């Protein structure tokens, strides 16, 4: 799985004019399941997200996790993270998991996150979403599992 993690002051997802997911301080995570991914990939990603020390401590040093600061998680599916642009100017998404498999793995990640963390919001799989955020830092970290 691929993910882009952004430390945010707040973030939201809107579909058809309705806000469907919203957090205050925490992590906005754009997530992509790729061909060959399994639940274990999602589980490793979640474990890293919950422990990633990218929030400031009392000295301002990035030393606290989203759990330490009681921040929110906003998990948003984004198959375009699998884009391959090496063959031309039009991205190829053949590396992304098939839609049914991508949905299954995204749903698995969300379900596990909700068991492990008190504030989990989501986008809507395969929807045309508008994502708004105030990036904090900015801190943006790409991940692959």
C-alpha positions as CSV (number, residue, x, y, z in Angstrom):
1,X,0.0,0.0,0.0
2,X,1.0,3.5,-0.6
3,X,0.1,6.5,1.5
4,X,0.8,10.2,1.7
5,X,0.5,11.4,5.3
6,X,0.0,15.1,6.1
7,X,0.0,16.5,9.6
8,X,-2.9,18.9,9.6
9,X,-4.5,21.5,11.9
10,X,-7.8,20.4,10.3
11,X,-9.0,18.6,7.3
12,X,-12.3,17.6,5.7
13,X,-13.8,15.6,2.8
14,X,-16.8,16.8,0.9
15,X,-18.9,14.8,-1.5
16,X,-21.8,16.3,-3.5
17,X,-21.7,19.4,-1.3
18,X,-21.9,17.5,2.0
19,X,-19.0,17.2,4.5
20,X,-18.7,13.4,5.1
21,X,-15.5,13.4,7.1
22,X,-13.8,16.0,9.2
23,X,-11.0,16.2,11.8
24,X,-9.3,18.8,13.8
25,X,-5.5,18.4,14.5
26,X,-4.2,15.1,13.3
27,X,-3.3,13.2,10.2
28,X,-4.8,13.3,6.7
29,X,-3.9,10.0,5.1
30,X,-4.3,9.5,1.3
31,X,-4.3,5.7,0.8
32,X,-3.8,3.5,-2.3
33,X,-4.0,-0.3,-2.4
34,X,-1.8,-1.7,-5.1
35,X,-1.8,-5.0,-6.9
36,X,-0.5,-7.8,-4.6
37,X,-1.3,-5.9,-1.4
38,X,-3.0,-7.8,1.4
39,X,-4.4,-7.1,4.9
40,X,-0.9,-7.4,6.3
41,X,0.1,-4.3,4.3
42,X,-2.8,-2.3,5.7
43,X,-2.0,-3.5,9.2
44,X,1.7,-2.4,8.9
45,X,0.6,1.0,7.5
46,X,-1.9,1.5,10.4
47,X,0.7,0.5,13.0
48,X,3.2,3.1,11.6
49,X,0.5,5.8,11.3
50,X,-0.4,5.4,15.0
51,X,3.2,5.5,16.2
52,X,4.7,8.0,13.7
53,X,6.4,10.7,15.8
54,X,5.7,13.8,13.8
55,X,3.9,16.1,16.4
56,X,5.8,18.5,18.5
57,X,6.6,18.0,22.1
58,X,7.0,20.8,24.7
59,X,10.4,21.7,23.1
60,X,8.9,21.8,19.6
61,X,10.8,18.7,18.5
62,X,8.8,16.1,16.5
63,X,8.6,13.5,19.2
64,X,4.9,12.7,19.6
65,X,2.5,10.5,17.7
66,X,-1.1,11.1,16.7
67,X,-2.1,8.8,19.7
68,X,0.1,10.9,22.1
69,X,-1.7,14.1,21.1
70,X,-5.2,12.6,20.8
71,X,-5.4,13.7,17.2
72,X,-7.7,12.5,14.5
73,X,-7.2,10.3,11.5
74,X,-8.9,11.2,8.2
75,X,-8.4,8.2,5.8
76,X,-9.1,8.9,2.2
77,X,-8.8,6.4,-0.7
78,X,-6.8,7.7,-3.6
79,X,-5.9,5.2,-6.4
80,X,-3.9,7.9,-8.2
81,X,-1.0,7.3,-5.9
82,X,-0.3,4.3,-8.0
83,X,0.2,6.5,-11.1
84,X,3.1,5.5,-13.4
85,X,4.2,8.3,-15.7
86,X,7.4,6.7,-17.1
87,X,5.7,5.7,-20.4
88,X,4.4,9.1,-21.4
89,X,2.4,12.1,-20.3
90,X,-0.8,10.3,-19.5
91,X,-0.6,8.4,-16.2
92,X,-1.1,4.7,-16.1
93,X,-2.9,3.2,-13.1
94,X,-2.3,-0.4,-13.9
95,X,-0.4,-0.8,-10.6
96,X,-3.5,0.0,-8.5
97,X,-5.5,-2.8,-7.1
98,X,-8.7,-3.7,-8.9
99,X,-11.6,-1.6,-7.5
100,X,-13.2,-4.4,-5.5
101,X,-9.9,-5.4,-4.0
102,X,-9.0,-1.7,-3.3
103,X,-12.3,-1.2,-1.5
104,X,-11.8,-4.4,0.5
105,X,-8.3,-3.3,1.7
106,X,-9.4,0.3,2.4
107,X,-12.4,-1.0,4.4
108,X,-10.1,-3.3,6.3
109,X,-7.7,-0.4,7.1
110,X,-10.7,1.8,8.3
111,X,-12.2,-1.0,10.4
112,X,-8.8,-1.7,12.1
113,X,-8.2,2.0,12.6
114,X,-11.5,2.4,14.3
115,X,-10.7,-0.4,16.7
116,X,-7.3,1.1,17.6
117,X,-7.9,4.9,17.6
118,X,-10.8,7.0,19.0
119,X,-11.1,9.6,16.2
120,X,-11.3,8.1,12.7
121,X,-13.1,9.8,9.8
122,X,-13.1,8.8,6.2
123,X,-13.8,9.8,2.6
124,X,-16.0,7.7,0.3
125,X,-14.3,5.0,-1.8
126,X,-14.5,5.8,-5.5
127,X,-16.4,9.1,-5.0
128,X,-15.5,12.4,-6.5
129,X,-14.2,14.0,-3.3
130,X,-13.0,17.5,-2.5
131,X,-10.4,17.4,0.3
132,X,-9.7,20.6,2.2
133,X,-6.8,20.9,4.7
134,X,-4.6,23.2,6.6
135,X,-1.3,21.5,6.5
136,X,0.6,21.9,9.8
137,X,4.3,22.6,9.2
138,X,4.0,21.6,6.5
139,X,4.8,18.0,7.3
140,X,4.1,15.6,4.4
141,X,5.5,12.1,4.4
142,X,5.1,9.4,1.7
143,X,5.0,5.8,2.8
144,X,4.9,2.4,1.1
145,X,4.2,-1.0,2.7
